[in-house]
C-alpha cells in the first residue's frame, strides 16, 4: 500500500458544486473545468461525479485531456480551450469542441471538418477583452461573421472571454470594462447571425463577485476543488484533495549535526527530525525547504528542515509527540493549502497541479 496518497473526496466536490450552483441565476448553465488531471486530482473520477450531478459542460486545455475523459465514459459536451492544429482529427473523432481563437486556427479547423465531412460541427470563439493571451480583439466581428456564413462545416456554439482579475476588487473598474467590451462584441456577433450562441465570461471569482456577468453560462475550476480565491469564500468550500503521507523514520539530531543535502540545516540545539516519503519529484518544490514550508502532524505544524530531496523531506518534530508510522498531512483537510502556497509566494492552483502522477490517487466518499 502506498505511503503517500492524494485523497479525492467526492462528497466535498458535491458540496462545492452545489454551493457554486446556488450562486448562479436560474437557467444559467455551469461549465466545470477539468484540465490538468482535474486540477491535479483525478479528472475522470471528478468528471464522472459532476456529470451525475448534472453539470452542463466541461472544459479542458488540450485535446488529449478531452480524449481521456471520453475514454473514461464522459458524454457531456467538452470545450477544448487551447486546441493545437495537429489534434483536430482526434478532436472530431471524439466529438470535442474547439475554441477557435485565431484566423489561422479557424481556417485549419474548417478544413479538417470538411475533410471529415462534418456539418454544423460545434465550435467556440473567444474574444480577448484584456487578458492578452488567446482570442480575437474587438473589431474582428464582421470578418468572423463572413467566415461563419461562408461554410456549413461548423456552427458557433458559444462566444466567450476570460476575466483578468475578478478576484481583486481593486481592479473592479477594469473587470467592469471587460464585461462591457464582451457585451458589445457579443451583440455585434448575434446581430449578424440567424441564431444565438451561448455567452460566457465568468470564472470562479467572477461567479462570486460579478453576478452581472453570468450571461448564459459560467465556468468554474478552482472553486469546484475547494478554493474561492478569498479566505471568506474558502470557509464555504471544502478541499477536494488532501495530500497525506507517513513518518518513515525519526532521528535525534545533536547540536552541530546537519540534516539533508549540502548541510543546509545545522542544529543549534537538540532536535528530533522526521523523514517523510515525498519530495520534489512528487511536486513539493525545493522552494518549500529550509523552514519556508511545513507539514501537519497531530494538528501541529512541522517545518521542513534543510533542502527538499527528490523523494523525501525531513521535518522538525521536536515539539510534536509523534512516532514512526504516524499520519502526515501536507495540505487539504486540516492543513489549508492557500496558507502553505503563500509561504513561497505561490497560489493554490500551482501546488495542486504540481502533484506528480506517481502519487497514488485514492477516491473516497464516491
C-alpha positions, 0 to 999 in steps of 0.5 A, a space after each residue: 500500500 502506498 505511503 503517500 496518497 492524494 485523497 479525492 473526496 467526492 462528497 466535498 466536490 458535491 458540496 462545492 458544486 452545489 454551493 457554486 450552483 446556488 450562486 448562479 441565476 436560474 437557467 444559467 448553465 455551469 461549465 466545470 473545468 477539468 484540465 490538468 488531471 482535474 486540477 491535479 486530482 483525478 479528472 475522470 473520477 471528478 468528471 464522472 461525479 459532476 456529470 451525475 450531478 448534472 453539470 452542463 459542460 466541461 472544459 479542458 486545455 488540450 485535446 488529449 485531456 478531452 480524449 481521456 475523459 471520453 475514454 473514461 465514459 464522459 458524454 457531456 459536451 467538452 470545450 477544448 480551450 487551447 486546441 493545437 492544429 495537429 489534434 483536430 482529427 482526434 478532436 472530431 473523432 471524439 466529438 470535442 469542441 474547439 475554441 477557435 481563437 485565431 484566423 489561422 486556427 479557424 481556417 485549419 479547423 474548417 478544413 479538417 471538418 470538411 475533410 471529415 465531412 462534418 456539418 454544423 460541427 460545434 465550435 467556440 470563439 473567444 474574444 480577448 477583452 484584456 487578458 492578452 493571451 488567446 482570442 480575437 480583439 474587438 473589431 474582428 466581428 464582421 470578418 468572423 461573421 463572413 467566415 461563419 456564413 461562408 461554410 456549413 462545416 461548423 456552427 458557433 456554439 458559444 462566444 466567450 472571454 476570460 476575466 483578468 482579475 475578478 478576484 481583486 476588487 481593486 481592479 473592479 473598474 477594469 473587470 467592469 470594462 471587460 464585461 462591457 467590451 464582451 457585451 458589445 462584441 457579443 451583440 455585434 456577433 448575434 446581430 449578424 447571425 440567424 441564431 444565438 450562441 451561448 455567452 460566457 465570461 465568468 470564472 470562479 471569482 467572477 461567479 462570486 463577485 460579478 453576478 452581472 456577468 453570468 450571461 448564459 453560462 459560467 465556468 468554474 475550476 478552482 472553486 469546484 476543488 475547494 478554493 474561492 480565491 478569498 479566505 471568506 469564500 474558502 470557509 464555504 468550500 471544502 478541499 477536494 484533495 488532501 495530500 497525506 503521507 507517513 513518518 518513515 523514520 525519526 532521528 535525534 539530531 545533536 547540536 552541530 549535526 546537519 540534516 539533508 543535502 549540502 548541510 543546509 540545516 545545522 542544529 543549534 540545539 537538540 532536535 528530533 527530525 522526521 523523514 517523510 516519503 515525498 519530495 520534489 519529484 512528487 511536486 513539493 518544490 525545493 522552494 518549500 525547504 529550509 523552514 519556508 514550508 511545513 507539514 501537519 502532524 497531530 494538528 501541529 505544524 512541522 517545518 521542513 528542515 534543510 533542502 527538499 530531496 527528490 523523494 523525501 523531506 525531513 521535518 522538525 518534530 521536536 515539539 510534536 509527540 509523534 512516532 514512526 508510522 504516524 499520519 502526515 498531512 501536507 495540505 487539504 483537510 486540516 492543513 489549508 493549502 492557500 496558507 502553505 502556497 503563500 509561504 513561497 509566494 505561490 497560489 493554490 492552483 500551482 501546488 495542486 497541479 504540481 502533484 506528480 502522477 506517481 502519487 497514488 490517487 485514492 477516491 473516497 466518499 464516491 
